[in-house]
Amino acid sequence: MIIYLIRHGANPSLSKFLPGTLPGIHLNAEGEKQAIRVAECLRNEGLDAIYASPLERTVETAQPLAQAIHLSVIPEPGFMEMDTGSLTGMTFTELKENESWNKIRISPELNSFPGGEEFPHAWDRLWQTLESIRQKHGTESRIAIFSHSDCIKMIVSRAIGLPFASYNRLMIDPASLTILSYHKEKFWLLGMNLNLPYVLPVVDIKKPATQTNASPVD
């Protein structure tokens, strides 16, 4: 199985405020262009299903790809952005002065968003959702998942065995692609934070290491 993890495209919240699960945040003009380019890059990958966080910015990023290959976007709440509680909507300038935010950035495993989701809960939620999808689809399936920066970081960290405390050392840019393979009961990281236009590795689903520089992860 090949799993394509795509972060949503550019939108008005980027670098300005913490959106959390706020509804009504749509892609901006740049994000719409990114979504079209995502579709151009992935339309020939033989995808069997497309899942997305239900938030508008993720569904809108997935939609051009779904239309190009005649699939529906399946909303999956398990890939939703974290509920950032009382910090939702705060600007990043304000957050720099916020004690809770600074504790979260230093030690997410020991903290939670005030009135929002705990990080260990999100870590387990995302993983259980991924495992459910993996078990649902065949071993030779190719699945696209559109989600959010921290969500993708947590999925990748757990897949490759990084400790939870280190997940936020990874980088996931807007509209970037990260590729995991599941083969012989192990996850393989085939590419991470690939920016548009994607340069995709040539992958044999049955033998992912034979055509890439991927390494198996227990």
N, C-alpha and C positions, 0 to 999 in steps of 0.2 A: 504494500500500500504506500502511495505517495500522498503526502499532506502538504498543501500549499497554504501558508499562513500569510494573509495580506492585511496590512494596517489600512484603515480608512484614509481617504485623501484629505487635502487641505480644506480648512473651514475657518470661520471667524474666530474660533476659540484658540487656535494655535498660537502659543507664545504670549497670549493675552490673559486668559482666565482659565480656571479649572472647571471643565464642563461636567464631569461626572456622568450621571445618568439623565441630565437635563434633556427633555425632548425639544424638538424644534430647531436643532442646530444642523443646518444643511451644508453641503459642500459649497464652497465659493467657486468662482470661475476657474481658478487654478485646479481645485479639487475635481471639478467636472472634466477638465482636460486629462488629469491623471487617471480618472476612472476609465476613460476611453482608451488610454494607452495600456492600462492593465488588461483590458479586453483584447487589445491587439496582440499583446505578448503571450497571453494564456489560452487563446481561443483554439489553438491546435494541440493542446496538451491531452486531449482525450478525457476531459473531466466527466465524472459520473454524478457528482452532486455539488451544489454550492450552498454553504451555510453562512449565515451572517448574524452578528449581534443585531437585535431589533431596532437599535437607534438609527435615526435617519442617515447620519453620515456614513455608517457602514453599509446599510442597504443600498444607498445611492452609489457607493463605490463598486458594489457587486453587480448592480443592475445591467450595465452595458455588456459585461461578460456573459451574464445569464441570457440576455437577448441574443447575443452573437451565436451562442451554441444551443439555443432553444431549450434552456432549463429554467426552472423557477428558483428564485432565491428562497431558501428555507430559513425563516427566522428562528434563531436558537438562543433563548434567554441565558443559557449556560455560558455563552461567550460575551455577555453584556459587560460593559465597563463597570468598574467598582462604584458603589454608592459612596460618594465622598462626603456625605452628611452635611454638617454645618459649614464645611469649607467650600461647598459647591458654589460656583459663580464668583469666588474671590479672584482678584487679579493676582498674577504671580508677584507683583511688587508687594501687595498686601501679604501674600503667603510667606515671603521672606522674613517678615516680622512676626509670624505666627508660631508660637511655641509648639503646638501640636504638629504642624506641618514639618518643622525642622526635626522633630523627633522621628517622624515617619520616614523622612528621607535618609536619616542616619541608620535607623534600626527598624525597618518595616515589620520584621518578624515579632517585634516586641510591642507594637503599637497598632492602633486602628484609627480610622477616620471618626472624629467625634460625631456620634449619632448615625454613623454609617457602617459600612462593611468592615469586618476584621480581615486583615491580610491572610491569615491562615485559612479562613473560610473561603476566600477567593481562590487561593492556591488549590484547595481541594475541589471546589466547584468547577473550575476550569478543567482540571485533570479528569474528573469523573465524566464530564461532558465529552471530552476528547475520547476517552476510553469507550463510552457508549457508542459513539459514531464509528470508532474503529471496529467494534464488534458487530455493528449493524451491516457494514459493507464488506465486500469480499477482499481477499488478500491482494488482488491485482487491481483494486480500485484506485482512482485518483480523485481526491477530494479537495475542494477549495474552501477555506474558512476565512471570513473577513471579520476582523475584531479590532482591538485597541492595543496601544503600545504596551502598557503594563501587563495586559492579559497575554499577549504573545510572548513577552519576556518570561512570564511565569510558566507557560506551557513548555517553552524551549528549555528553561532551566531544569524543570523536572524531567523532561525527556532525556537530557544528556547528563543528569546526575549532579548538577550544581546545587550547593546548599541554598535553601530558601533565602538566607540573608544576603546572598550575592546576586540575586536575580536582577536587581536594578543597575548592575554594572554593564548589562547588555544594552545595545543601541537598536532601536526600531524606528526608522524614519517614516513619515507619512507616505502612504502608497508603496512602501517597500515590501519585498517578498522574502519570506523565509521558508525553506523546504525541509521537511522531515520525511524519512522513510521508515516504515515498520517492516522488518524482515527477520525471520528466525527468532521471534520473540524479543527483538532488540530494536531500539530506535537509532536511526542514523541521521546525523545532521549533514545535509547535502549542500546547503547554502544559507546564508543569513544576512538580513538587511540589504538585499540586492535592490538597488535603485533603478528606476526607469531610465531607458528601456532595459528590461531584464536580459541578462546573458544567462540562459538556462543551461544547467549541466545535462549531459546526455545520460539518462538513467534507465537501467534495466531493472524493472521492479523486482524480479526474482533474484537478481544478483547486484545489489546497489553499489557494492564496493568495486566491481570489476571495471566500471567506466567512470568513476569519480575518485576523488581523494578523500572520500568520506571515511570516518572511523566508527566502529560499532561502539555502542554505549550500553553498559549493563543496566 
